[in-house]
Amino acid sequence: MDIRTRYLVAASADVDLIAENPHQPERWPGFACMNLDLEKLVDLLALSLGQPLNGELIQSFEVLNQASVHGPWLIRLPGALCSALVGLDDAARGALALQWSGADSFKGAPWSSDDLRTALKHLGALAQLAQERNENVLLYQGFDGEPVVVG
């Protein structure tokens, strides 16, 4: 089963509106993709900070809304991850993408290090925009085939 992910920049006050319909790019800038999920982001945070995976890193991703135990979920990316993404130059982005592609969460996934370099570039741009607006980078995560509300 594929995991649908949408990354967006929004204010904390918009959480309920996003949970109702996250698919409004004119309202919340971002991008959507398949299978770039929370598990992979936890690996990215660990690599960015040079730390081993642990419960504290996992808990730094704050669940803001959960429709059910099966999702979808709306999750705030930790400030430490956003800061690390903003600070990456092209060379560092390429090195991090290569490391990230070797993480356990990517075993069997169709992501290449070039794909991840592009994802890091997009995530970094969202983190920069969130910083400028004093907002958050959010992950909306659900499963392929879940109903989508079109507003």
Backbone as numpy.savetxt, mean C-alpha at the origin, in Angstrom:
# Nx Ny Nz CAx CAy CAz Cx Cy Cz
-7.07 -17.09 -5.44 -7.91 -15.92 -5.44 -7.02 -14.67 -5.44
-7.32 -13.76 -6.32 -6.54 -12.53 -6.41 -6.98 -11.52 -5.36
-6.03 -10.73 -4.93 -6.31 -9.68 -3.96 -6.26 -8.35 -4.70
-7.37 -7.63 -4.67 -7.42 -6.31 -5.30 -6.92 -5.29 -4.29
-6.05 -4.42 -4.76 -5.54 -3.37 -3.89 -5.67 -2.03 -4.59
-5.98 -1.03 -3.82 -6.05 0.34 -4.29 -5.32 1.18 -3.25
-4.37 1.97 -3.72 -3.61 2.87 -2.86 -4.11 4.27 -3.14
-4.37 5.04 -2.08 -4.89 6.38 -2.27 -4.43 7.32 -1.18
-4.53 8.61 -1.49 -4.18 9.66 -0.53 -5.48 10.30 -0.08
-5.68 10.38 1.23 -6.92 10.94 1.75 -6.72 11.42 3.18
-7.64 12.26 3.61 -7.65 12.74 4.99 -8.30 11.69 5.89
-7.96 11.70 7.14 -8.54 10.75 8.11 -10.06 10.89 8.16
-10.57 12.10 7.97 -12.01 12.34 8.03 -12.78 11.64 6.90
-12.08 11.21 5.86 -12.73 10.58 4.71 -12.85 9.07 4.81
-12.44 8.49 5.90 -12.39 7.03 6.03 -13.74 6.38 5.74
-14.82 6.88 6.31 -16.14 6.27 6.10 -16.57 6.39 4.64
-16.30 7.53 4.02 -16.64 7.72 2.62 -15.85 6.77 1.72
-14.59 6.60 2.03 -13.75 5.69 1.25 -14.23 4.25 1.40
-14.59 3.87 2.61 -15.07 2.50 2.85 -16.33 2.22 2.04
-17.18 3.24 1.85 -18.40 3.08 1.06 -18.09 2.93 -0.43
-17.11 3.70 -0.93 -16.76 3.64 -2.35 -15.35 4.18 -2.56
-14.35 3.31 -2.53 -12.96 3.76 -2.66 -12.57 4.09 -4.10
-13.42 3.78 -5.04 -13.08 3.90 -6.46 -13.49 5.25 -7.03
-12.94 6.32 -6.45 -13.23 7.68 -6.89 -11.91 8.44 -7.07
-11.18 8.16 -8.15 -9.86 8.78 -8.33 -9.90 10.30 -8.43
-11.03 10.85 -8.84 -11.11 12.31 -8.90 -11.15 12.92 -7.50
-11.51 12.12 -6.53 -11.61 12.59 -5.15 -10.36 12.25 -4.35
-9.85 11.03 -4.55 -8.69 10.55 -3.82 -7.68 10.01 -4.82
-6.60 10.76 -5.07 -5.61 10.30 -6.04 -4.97 9.00 -5.60
-4.64 8.16 -6.56 -4.00 6.89 -6.23 -3.91 5.99 -7.44
-3.73 4.73 -7.18 -3.67 3.73 -8.25 -4.16 2.40 -7.72
-4.57 1.55 -8.65 -5.07 0.22 -8.30 -4.20 -0.84 -8.96
-4.09 -1.98 -8.33 -3.36 -3.10 -8.91 -3.81 -4.38 -8.21
-3.34 -5.49 -8.72 -3.69 -6.78 -8.13 -2.51 -7.31 -7.33
-2.82 -7.87 -6.18 -1.87 -8.66 -5.40 -0.66 -7.91 -4.84
-0.76 -6.60 -4.67 0.28 -5.85 -3.96 -0.31 -5.54 -2.59
-0.39 -6.58 -1.77 -1.19 -6.57 -0.56 -0.39 -6.24 0.70
-1.10 -6.28 1.82 -0.52 -5.94 3.11 0.70 -6.79 3.45
0.64 -8.06 3.18 1.78 -8.95 3.48 3.05 -8.45 2.78
2.92 -8.03 1.55 4.07 -7.53 0.81 4.54 -6.18 1.37
3.61 -5.36 1.82 3.98 -4.07 2.40 4.72 -4.23 3.73
4.35 -5.23 4.49 5.06 -5.49 5.75 6.52 -5.86 5.43
6.71 -6.69 4.41 8.08 -7.02 3.97 8.82 -5.76 3.53
8.13 -4.89 2.79 8.75 -3.64 2.33 9.16 -2.76 3.51
8.32 -2.66 4.50 8.65 -1.85 5.68 9.88 -2.42 6.37
9.93 -3.72 6.56 11.08 -4.34 7.22 12.36 -4.06 6.44
12.31 -4.20 5.12 13.48 -3.93 4.29 13.87 -2.46 4.35
12.88 -1.58 4.30 13.15 -0.13 4.33 13.83 0.30 5.63
13.45 -0.34 6.71 14.00 0.01 8.02 15.22 -0.83 8.39
15.52 -1.85 7.58 16.63 -2.74 7.88 16.40 -3.56 9.13
15.14 -3.95 9.36 14.77 -4.71 10.55 14.18 -6.06 10.15
14.26 -7.04 11.05 13.59 -8.32 10.78 12.08 -8.15 10.95
11.33 -9.01 10.29 9.88 -9.00 10.48 9.54 -9.27 11.93
8.60 -8.51 12.45 8.15 -8.74 13.82 6.73 -8.19 13.98
6.12 -8.51 15.09 4.75 -8.09 15.36 4.58 -6.59 15.40
5.58 -5.89 15.87 5.49 -4.43 15.96 5.37 -3.81 14.56
6.12 -4.33 13.61 6.03 -3.83 12.23 4.64 -4.09 11.65
4.13 -5.27 11.90 2.80 -5.62 11.39 1.75 -4.70 12.00
1.85 -4.45 13.30 0.86 -3.63 13.98 0.97 -2.15 13.63
2.05 -1.74 12.99 2.18 -0.34 12.60 1.26 0.01 11.42
0.71 -1.00 10.76 -0.29 -0.80 9.72 -1.65 -0.77 10.40
-2.24 0.40 10.50 -3.47 0.59 11.26 -4.70 0.30 10.40
-5.53 -0.65 10.83 -6.79 -0.95 10.13 -7.80 0.11 10.56
-8.25 0.91 9.58 -9.19 1.99 9.85 -10.64 1.57 9.66
-10.85 0.57 8.79 -12.20 0.09 8.53 -12.09 -1.35 8.04
-12.99 -2.18 8.54 -13.03 -3.59 8.13 -14.49 -3.96 7.98
-14.91 -4.26 6.75 -16.31 -4.58 6.50 -16.73 -5.88 7.18
-15.84 -6.88 7.16 -16.09 -8.16 7.82 -14.73 -8.82 8.04
-14.73 -10.00 8.64 -13.46 -10.70 8.85 -12.83 -11.07 7.51
-13.62 -11.08 6.45 -13.14 -11.40 5.12 -12.84 -10.16 4.28
-12.95 -8.98 4.90 -12.67 -7.73 4.20 -13.89 -7.20 3.50
-13.71 -6.19 2.72 -12.47 -5.47 2.46 -12.01 -4.66 3.66
-10.75 -4.26 3.62 -10.12 -3.51 4.69 -9.60 -2.18 4.15
-9.59 -1.18 5.01 -8.95 0.09 4.71 -7.85 0.28 5.75
-6.60 0.40 5.28 -5.44 0.35 6.16 -4.56 1.57 5.92
-4.13 2.23 7.00 -3.20 3.36 6.89 -1.77 2.85 6.87
-1.00 3.27 5.87 0.41 2.91 5.80 1.17 3.69 6.87
2.11 3.06 7.54 2.86 3.74 8.61 3.69 4.90 8.08
3.82 5.92 8.92 4.62 7.09 8.56 6.06 6.72 8.24
6.62 5.73 8.93 8.00 5.32 8.67 8.16 4.79 7.25
7.18 4.06 6.76 7.24 3.55 5.39 7.10 4.69 4.39
6.17 5.58 4.63 5.96 6.71 3.72 7.21 7.59 3.66
7.82 7.85 4.80 9.05 8.66 4.82 10.17 7.99 4.04
10.29 6.68 4.20 11.33 5.94 3.48 11.09 6.00 1.97
9.85 5.91 1.55 9.52 5.93 0.13 9.78 7.29 -0.49
9.50 8.35 0.25 9.72 9.71 -0.26 11.21 9.96 -0.48
12.04 9.39 0.35 13.47 9.65 0.29 14.25 8.84 -0.72
13.61 7.99 -1.51 14.34 7.11 -2.43 14.71 7.82 -3.73
15.97 7.70 -4.13 16.34 8.13 -5.48 16.25 6.91 -6.39
16.52 7.07 -7.68 16.37 5.97 -8.63 17.22 4.75 -8.29
18.47 4.99 -7.90 19.36 3.87 -7.58 18.87 3.12 -6.35
18.48 3.85 -5.32 17.98 3.21 -4.10 16.67 2.48 -4.36
15.83 3.06 -5.21 14.56 2.44 -5.56 14.81 1.10 -6.28
15.79 1.08 -7.18 16.11 -0.16 -7.89 16.65 -1.23 -6.96
17.53 -0.83 -6.04 18.11 -1.78 -5.08 17.03 -2.34 -4.15
16.13 -1.46 -3.68 15.06 -1.90 -2.79 14.10 -2.82 -3.54
13.79 -2.50 -4.79 12.89 -3.34 -5.58 13.47 -4.74 -5.75
14.76 -4.81 -5.99 15.41 -6.11 -6.15 15.34 -6.92 -4.86
15.63 -6.28 -3.73 15.52 -6.96 -2.43 14.08 -7.40 -2.17
13.15 -6.50 -2.43 11.74 -6.76 -2.15 11.23 -7.93 -2.99
11.66 -8.02 -4.24 11.20 -9.11 -5.11 11.64 -10.48 -4.59
12.68 -10.51 -3.76 13.15 -11.77 -3.18 12.49 -12.14 -1.86
11.57 -11.29 -1.38 10.90 -11.56 -0.10 9.98 -12.77 -0.23
9.76 -13.46 0.89 8.89 -14.64 0.89 7.50 -14.35 0.35
6.99 -13.15 0.59 5.62 -12.82 0.16 5.49 -12.77 -1.36
6.61 -12.73 -2.09 6.57 -12.70 -3.56 6.81 -14.05 -4.20
7.01 -15.10 -3.40 7.21 -16.43 -3.97 5.96 -16.82 -4.77
6.17 -17.11 -6.05 5.06 -17.50 -6.92 4.25 -16.34 -7.46
4.57 -15.11 -7.07 3.84 -13.94 -7.55 4.43 -13.49 -8.89
3.60 -12.92 -9.75 4.07 -12.53 -11.08 4.74 -11.15 -11.12
5.33 -10.70 -10.04 5.96 -9.38 -9.98 7.46 -9.52 -10.23
7.98 -8.73 -11.16 9.43 -8.68 -11.38 10.00 -7.50 -10.59
11.31 -7.44 -10.47 11.91 -6.30 -9.77 11.64 -5.00 -10.53
11.53 -5.04 -11.85 11.17 -3.84 -12.62 9.75 -3.39 -12.30
8.83 -4.35 -12.17 7.46 -4.01 -11.78 7.45 -3.35 -10.40
8.26 -3.89 -9.50 8.29 -3.36 -8.14 8.97 -1.99 -8.10
9.93 -1.76 -8.97 10.54 -0.43 -9.06 9.46 0.59 -9.44
8.63 0.22 -10.40 7.52 1.11 -10.81 6.54 1.31 -9.66
6.20 0.23 -8.96 5.28 0.34 -7.82 5.87 1.26 -6.75
7.17 1.12 -6.49 7.82 1.98 -5.49 7.80 3.45 -5.93
7.95 3.68 -7.22 7.89 5.05 -7.73 6.50 5.64 -7.49
5.46 4.86 -7.80 4.08 5.33 -7.59 3.77 5.51 -6.10
4.19 4.56 -5.28 3.96 4.69 -3.84 4.70 5.90 -3.28
5.92 6.14 -3.76 6.69 7.30 -3.32 6.01 8.60 -3.69
5.43 8.65 -4.90 4.70 9.85 -5.33 3.47 10.08 -4.45
2.77 9.01 -4.10 1.61 9.16 -3.21 2.06 9.60 -1.82
3.16 9.04 -1.34 3.67 9.43 -0.02 4.07 10.91 -0.02
4.67 11.37 -1.10 5.05 12.78 -1.22 3.80 13.68 -1.21
2.79 13.29 -1.97 1.55 14.05 -2.03 0.87 14.07 -0.66
0.84 12.93 0.01 0.23 12.87 1.35 0.98 13.78 2.32
2.29 13.79 2.23 3.10 14.66 3.09 2.78 16.13 2.82
2.69 16.52 1.56 2.38 17.90 1.19 1.00 18.33 1.66
0.05 17.42 1.63 -1.34 17.72 2.02 -1.61 17.47 3.50
-0.63 16.91 4.20 -0.83 16.50 5.59 -1.97 15.48 5.69
-1.93 14.49 4.77 -2.93 13.43 4.73 -2.24 12.08 4.86
-2.93 11.03 4.50 -2.45 9.67 4.69 -2.38 8.92 3.37
-1.48 7.94 3.31 -1.53 6.96 2.23 -2.29 5.77 2.80
-3.35 5.39 2.09 -4.21 4.32 2.55 -4.20 3.17 1.55
-4.37 1.98 2.07 -4.51 0.78 1.26 -5.93 0.26 1.44
-6.65 0.15 0.34 -7.95 -0.51 0.33 -7.70 -1.89 -0.25
-7.98 -2.92 0.53 -7.66 -4.28 0.12 -8.89 -5.16 0.21
-9.19 -5.84 -0.90 -10.30 -6.78 -0.94 -9.95 -7.92 -1.88
-10.89 -8.81 -2.07 -10.65 -9.96 -2.93 -11.32 -9.77 -4.27
-10.70 -10.34 -5.30 -11.25 -10.26 -6.65 -12.65 -10.86 -6.63
-13.57 -10.17 -7.27 -14.94 -10.67 -7.34 -15.85 -10.07 -6.29
-15.27 -9.33 -5.31 -16.15 -8.70 -4.31 -16.99 -7.64 -5.01
-18.18 -7.36 -4.54 -19.00 -6.34 -5.19 -18.34 -4.97 -5.06
-18.44 -4.19 -6.11 -17.88 -2.85 -6.12 -19.02 -1.86 -6.26
-19.07 -0.89 -5.38 -20.07 0.16 -5.44 -19.59 1.20 -6.43
-20.39 1.53 -7.39 -20.01 2.57 -8.35 -20.85 3.80 -8.05
-20.15 4.90 -7.72 -20.87 6.12 -7.30 -21.15 7.06 -8.41
